[in-house]
Every structure is written in C-alpha cells, then in structure tokens.
Amino acid sequence: MVPRPGFAYDSCDCVYPIKLELHIDYASPSFLNWTGLFQQELASQLGFNTIQIEITAFEFNGSNLSLRIIIGPLNAVRFSVQQAETVKINLEQCKIRFNSSLFGNYTLVQFQYDGLPLPLGMCFHFF
C-alpha cells in the first residue's frame, strides 16, 4: 500500500497502486528535465490525472532508461480489474505515444496489480 496520490507519505489514507516497470530505448540524457512531461503524457493517455503517476526509481544504462512507476487510484482503495487490465493492455500494445525526440521505443517489463505479476510482451512505437 502507498499513500493516496496527493496525500503526504505519513498519511493514513492508503491505496493499492498499479506498479510497473518500463524499459525505454534511446531516452534523452536530459530525462530529468522532462519527467513532468513524461508523467503528463502517460497520465493523459491512460485517462488519469498527472498526480496519480509517480516515478519511484530510474536507471540509465547507456542511452536506455529503466523506470519504476506507481499509479495510484484517487477515489477508491484500488483500481478495478477492468481499469488495471486496460492499463496493462495499453502498455503491452504500445498504445501510449511519448515524444519521440525525448523517448524511444518502450517495453513493459513488469506489471503488478494487487501484488500479482502478469506476463508481458515487447512492443515498438513511432511518434
């Protein structure tokens, strides 16, 4: 469980988030300057508010970038199975389009909903 998006970390109002890991090919070295844009693009295309998306860790390996992200529900304790499945499908099928001058193709490496990891595929996209 994590604090509800928009609440302090010492808040007692906790939720079960979706946890995911993305591997991005050819990420811009200036990614740290663009985390807000990345979160905004991901949130808007998944139908969420930017405040619901939190990058919890990142690691560069050459020009590739691994991101750990949590997505927290705003009005419930957890996302519905349908919402979680929609997020997973959109990411697996690369329906999320990021600014191609900053981010390359991506792969969904890990997806957890209520602690259950699900098998994943690889995808490519062009902006």
C-alpha positions in Angstrom: 0.0 0.0 0.0 1.1 3.6 -0.6 -0.4 6.9 0.4 -3.3 8.1 -1.8 -2.0 10.4 -4.6 -1.8 13.9 -3.4 -1.5 13.0 0.3 1.6 13.1 2.5 3.6 9.9 2.9 2.7 9.8 6.6 -1.0 9.9 5.7 -3.2 7.1 6.9 -5.2 7.2 3.7 -3.5 4.4 1.7 -4.3 2.7 -1.6 -3.2 -0.4 -3.6 -1.4 1.0 -6.7 -0.5 -0.5 -10.0 3.2 -1.0 -10.1 5.1 -1.2 -13.4 8.5 -1.1 -14.9 9.2 0.3 -18.3 12.4 0.0 -20.3 12.8 2.8 -22.8 15.3 2.7 -25.6 17.2 5.8 -26.5 16.0 8.1 -23.8 17.2 11.6 -23.8 20.1 12.3 -21.4 18.1 15.3 -20.2 15.3 13.0 -19.0 15.4 14.5 -15.5 14.3 17.8 -17.1 11.4 16.1 -18.7 9.9 13.8 -16.0 6.9 16.1 -15.7 6.2 15.9 -19.4 6.6 12.1 -19.3 4.2 11.8 -16.4 1.7 14.1 -18.1 1.8 12.1 -21.4 1.4 8.8 -19.6 -1.4 10.0 -17.3 -3.4 11.7 -20.1 -3.2 8.8 -22.5 -4.2 6.3 -19.7 -7.1 8.6 -18.6 -5.6 9.5 -15.3 -4.5 12.8 -13.6 -0.8 13.5 -13.5 -0.8 13.4 -9.7 -1.7 9.7 -9.9 1.6 8.9 -11.7 4.8 8.7 -9.6 8.2 7.7 -10.9 9.7 5.9 -7.9 13.1 4.9 -9.5 15.1 5.2 -12.7 18.3 4.0 -14.0 20.3 4.8 -17.2 22.2 2.1 -18.9 23.9 3.9 -21.8 21.1 5.6 -23.8 18.5 3.2 -22.4 16.4 4.0 -19.4 14.5 1.8 -16.9 11.7 3.4 -14.9 9.7 2.1 -12.0 6.4 3.7 -11.8 3.3 3.5 -9.5 -0.1 4.6 -10.5 -2.4 5.3 -7.5 -6.2 5.4 -7.6 -7.8 8.7 -6.4 -11.3 7.7 -5.3 -11.0 4.1 -4.3 -8.7 1.8 -2.4 -7.7 0.0 -5.5 -8.3 0.1 -9.3 -10.9 -2.2 -10.7 -9.7 -5.3 -12.5 -11.0 -3.7 -15.7 -9.0 -0.5 -15.1 -5.8 -2.4 -14.4 -6.3 -4.6 -17.4 -6.8 -1.6 -19.6 -3.6 0.0 -18.4 -1.7 -3.3 -19.0 -3.1 -3.8 -22.5 -2.4 -0.2 -23.5 1.2 -0.5 -22.3 1.8 -4.0 -23.8 0.4 -3.0 -27.1 2.4 0.3 -27.1 -0.7 2.4 -27.5 0.9 5.1 -25.3 2.9 7.5 -27.5 5.7 9.5 -26.0 7.5 12.5 -27.5 9.9 10.7 -29.9 12.5 13.4 -29.6 12.9 12.5 -25.9 11.9 8.9 -25.6 12.4 5.9 -27.9 10.5 2.6 -28.1 9.5 1.1 -24.8 8.9 -2.4 -23.3 6.7 -3.1 -20.4 9.0 -5.2 -18.2 6.8 -5.7 -15.1 3.2 -5.1 -14.2 1.7 -5.7 -10.8 -1.8 -5.3 -9.7 -2.5 -6.2 -6.0 0.8 -7.9 -6.0 0.2 -10.3 -8.9 2.8 -10.1 -11.6 1.5 -10.8 -15.1 3.4 -12.0 -18.2 4.4 -9.3 -20.6 5.4 -8.8 -24.2 7.6 -6.4 -26.1 6.4 -3.5 -28.3 7.6 -0.8 -30.6 6.0 2.6 -31.4 6.7 5.5 -33.6 5.5 9.1 -33.0 
